[in-house]
Amino acid sequence: MSMNSESTDILIIGSGPVGATFARVLTERLPQCKVLMLDGGPRLTQQAGMHVMNLSSHQERSRAQRLSEGPVRTKIPSPSEGRIPAQPGTYLLDPSGDTFATSGMPAAAMSTNVGGMGAHWSCACPRPAMEERASFLSNETWDELLSTAERLLRVTPGVFPLDATAIGVLAELRRIFGHETTNDRPVDFMPLASTRAENGERIWSGADTILGELADPETNPTTFELRPQTMCLRLMMNDHGIDYVITKDLSTQRTTKIYARVVIVAADALRTPQLLWGSGLRADALGHYLNDHPQSKCIIQLHEGLASPKSKPLIPTKPDHVLGMYWVPFTMPTHTFSGQVVHLDHLPVSADPGAPKVEGHFAIVTWFCRKDLQYRDCLEFSDTEATLHGMPSVNIQYRLTEIDKTTAATSRELIRRAASGLGRVVDGLDVWTLPSGSSLHYQGTVRMGAADDGTSVCDSHSQVWGTTNLFVAGNGVIPTATACNPTLTSVALAVRACERIVEMLA
Ligand SMILES: Cc1cc2nc3c(=O)[nH]c(=O)nc-3n(C[C@H](O)[C@H](O)[C@H](O)COP(=O)(O)OP(=O)(O)OC[C@H]3O[C@@H](n4cnc5c(N)ncnc54)[C@H](O)[C@@H]3O)c2cc1C
């Protein structure tokens, strides 16, 4: 059967926060260019890429979460089965699913929907610093890119009310960790990609926030199109880069050839390298240096003296049970972790899922560690087995090193220090280290580098080495061992990639 064929100037694969960054910056800077953005997942809301927490009804939210949980509905394991439950809106890459085997990273998960994981994320946007930043970019360049990324994501430091509890929690964390951080990176409120509406309601940033008017099909320019439920199956390479790509409309099963002057793959840190490998690209570093943040946590009830009775959700009908969020930043060499304390209005876990919510002042205390990066931590692609959509099957090889185990043990000590200052550990929820993959911050698999020396997949503008028109994007491009949540960094690096594309197409 002959394939349809069409053309565009810029093709973006993946509509999460990073794909959205390319769409926004490139439509603004290159208004003469046609931009097409595809996503294999469905559109959840009329406004493309909206965070599901901004939906007002519980039913709408649950429906949107379910729609994001993959092309094949796998059985969600319950904790009583001794298996790992996925976060709402995500699905585990379990061998019973459609794509991946996950030895070593049992909690690896993804989202397939317009807006990607950005429709479900917690919006924490700490800035990377010191060794977290790739040293081939100057600090000045980093600061400029991060400021632009903060504007695109609408990062606001003070989105929660500054009440007595907030002041008390912050003072206590500063007492415990103040001597380990520096004046320019103090213990502080977590910078969040969120704003407050006039009625006090918190608005969670998603891909729609970045897209701006592009998110609204009524107002977007005719040069931009977002096409949901359209998978990119293969990039057809020529000697210099991409000739055209093959896509499949999942509602009609129709395949199409799309010719583009520039192709950007922003399909997350697991599926971007999978697509490149399946398209015949064989860079040594492709799929290697995989890392997520080893993560430990505990759950506490705040000391009575800290819990102000006024700390109540402003809009009790909305599902926003977060009353505050605090950050103990990565600081070399004294605190090489990113600590976060999330103050909630109820106990977030229960042995009995049917039991009523236990209200009160609780907090999840989480410390993210830097991974000891290893080439051997990788996505192993199969040459013989294929997934549902004909992509190569993937086996995840991933192990914590002895250094990682020591780092995780230190993070558990730090959590205990935070917990003992802030409250009392809830029975049965004392510090534990989560299975690998739980952070949902997968990095390194299409990493950038300063030179084409086999240790990276793309240059510092995200252009794949040896190609004239192929760019990769998302957390996979981050080459360093970070402790901070990655999205702000990936959006910043996407802004840099846009500079090169603008030079090429202007
Ligand atoms: C519950 C939760 C909490 C989180 N909290 C935070 C946080 O507080 N801070 C933080 O920094 N990060 C957090 N994250 C991670 C954050 O959401 C991701 O870092 C971010 O979404 C990455 O953006 P992205 O655009 O690179 O990829 P994604 O958002 O994953 O989007 C990738 C998109 O590509 C599409 N796609 C994949 N393959 C194809 C294909 N072949 N063809 C077409 N489309 C394809 C997918 O459908 C998906 O929509 C969290 C994630 C979750 C789920």
PDBQT file of the ligand as one rigid body, heavy atoms in Angstrom, charges set to zero:
ROOT
HETATM    1  C1  LIG A 601       4.321  11.990  39.063  1.00  0.00    +0.000 C 
HETATM    2  C2  LIG A 601       5.508  12.704  38.473  1.00  0.00    +0.000 A 
HETATM    3  C3  LIG A 601       6.155  13.684  39.221  1.00  0.00    +0.000 A 
HETATM    4  C4  LIG A 601       7.262  14.350  38.683  1.00  0.00    +0.000 A 
HETATM    5  N1  LIG A 601       7.789  15.391  39.382  1.00  0.00    +0.000 NA
HETATM    6  C5  LIG A 601       8.790  16.116  38.837  1.00  0.00    +0.000 A 
HETATM    7  C6  LIG A 601       9.265  17.284  39.489  1.00  0.00    +0.000 A 
HETATM    8  O1  LIG A 601       8.746  17.690  40.539  1.00  0.00    +0.000 OA
HETATM    9  N2  LIG A 601      10.283  17.972  38.908  1.00  0.00    +0.000 N 
HETATM   10  C7  LIG A 601      10.863  17.558  37.739  1.00  0.00    +0.000 A 
HETATM   11  O2  LIG A 601      11.793  18.215  37.259  1.00  0.00    +0.000 OA
HETATM   12  N3  LIG A 601      10.392  16.473  37.081  1.00  0.00    +0.000 NA
HETATM   13  C8  LIG A 601       9.383  15.750  37.591  1.00  0.00    +0.000 A 
HETATM   14  N4  LIG A 601       8.871  14.681  36.904  1.00  0.00    +0.000 N 
HETATM   15  C9  LIG A 601       9.495  14.329  35.610  1.00  0.00    +0.000 C 
HETATM   16  C10 LIG A 601       9.011  15.296  34.512  1.00  0.00    +0.000 C 
HETATM   17  O3  LIG A 601       7.643  15.161  34.320  1.00  0.00    +0.000 OA
HETATM   18  C11 LIG A 601       9.810  15.017  33.256  1.00  0.00    +0.000 C 
HETATM   19  O4  LIG A 601      11.152  15.364  33.529  1.00  0.00    +0.000 OA
HETATM   20  C12 LIG A 601       9.339  15.843  32.053  1.00  0.00    +0.000 C 
HETATM   21  O5  LIG A 601       7.991  15.631  31.758  1.00  0.00    +0.000 OA
HETATM   22  C13 LIG A 601      10.199  15.486  30.834  1.00  0.00    +0.000 C 
HETATM   23  O6  LIG A 601       9.719  16.191  29.721  1.00  0.00    +0.000 OA
HETATM   24  P1  LIG A 601       9.904  15.647  28.241  1.00  0.00    +0.000 P 
HETATM   25  O7  LIG A 601       9.150  16.563  27.363  1.00  0.00    +0.000 OA
HETATM   26  O8  LIG A 601      11.349  15.448  27.976  1.00  0.00    +0.000 OA
HETATM   27  O9  LIG A 601       9.288  14.173  28.233  1.00  0.00    +0.000 OA
HETATM   28  P2  LIG A 601       7.826  13.647  28.552  1.00  0.00    +0.000 P 
HETATM   29  O10 LIG A 601       7.082  14.622  29.372  1.00  0.00    +0.000 OA
HETATM   30  O11 LIG A 601       7.983  12.287  29.081  1.00  0.00    +0.000 OA
HETATM   31  O12 LIG A 601       7.124  13.589  27.117  1.00  0.00    +0.000 OA
HETATM   32  C14 LIG A 601       7.563  12.704  26.106  1.00  0.00    +0.000 C 
HETATM   33  C15 LIG A 601       6.414  12.512  25.120  1.00  0.00    +0.000 C 
HETATM   34  O13 LIG A 601       6.888  11.799  23.983  1.00  0.00    +0.000 OA
HETATM   35  C16 LIG A 601       5.841  10.994  23.480  1.00  0.00    +0.000 C 
HETATM   36  N5  LIG A 601       6.439   9.930  22.652  1.00  0.00    +0.000 N 
HETATM   37  C17 LIG A 601       7.293   8.954  23.044  1.00  0.00    +0.000 A 
HETATM   38  N6  LIG A 601       7.653   8.203  21.988  1.00  0.00    +0.000 NA
HETATM   39  C18 LIG A 601       7.024   8.715  20.910  1.00  0.00    +0.000 A 
HETATM   40  C19 LIG A 601       6.998   8.382  19.526  1.00  0.00    +0.000 A 
HETATM   41  N7  LIG A 601       7.744   7.377  19.019  1.00  0.00    +0.000 N 
HETATM   42  N8  LIG A 601       6.200   9.110  18.684  1.00  0.00    +0.000 NA
HETATM   43  C20 LIG A 601       5.457  10.144  19.164  1.00  0.00    +0.000 A 
HETATM   44  N9  LIG A 601       5.456  10.498  20.467  1.00  0.00    +0.000 NA
HETATM   45  C21 LIG A 601       6.231   9.810  21.320  1.00  0.00    +0.000 A 
HETATM   46  C22 LIG A 601       5.158  10.481  24.728  1.00  0.00    +0.000 C 
HETATM   47  O14 LIG A 601       3.822  10.111  24.459  1.00  0.00    +0.000 OA
HETATM   48  C23 LIG A 601       5.257  11.702  25.671  1.00  0.00    +0.000 C 
HETATM   49  O15 LIG A 601       4.093  12.489  25.586  1.00  0.00    +0.000 OA
HETATM   50  C24 LIG A 601       7.767  13.996  37.398  1.00  0.00    +0.000 A 
HETATM   51  C25 LIG A 601       7.109  13.027  36.638  1.00  0.00    +0.000 A 
HETATM   52  C26 LIG A 601       5.975  12.393  37.173  1.00  0.00    +0.000 A 
HETATM   53  C27 LIG A 601       5.247  11.379  36.325  1.00  0.00    +0.000 C 
ENDROOT
TORSDOF 0
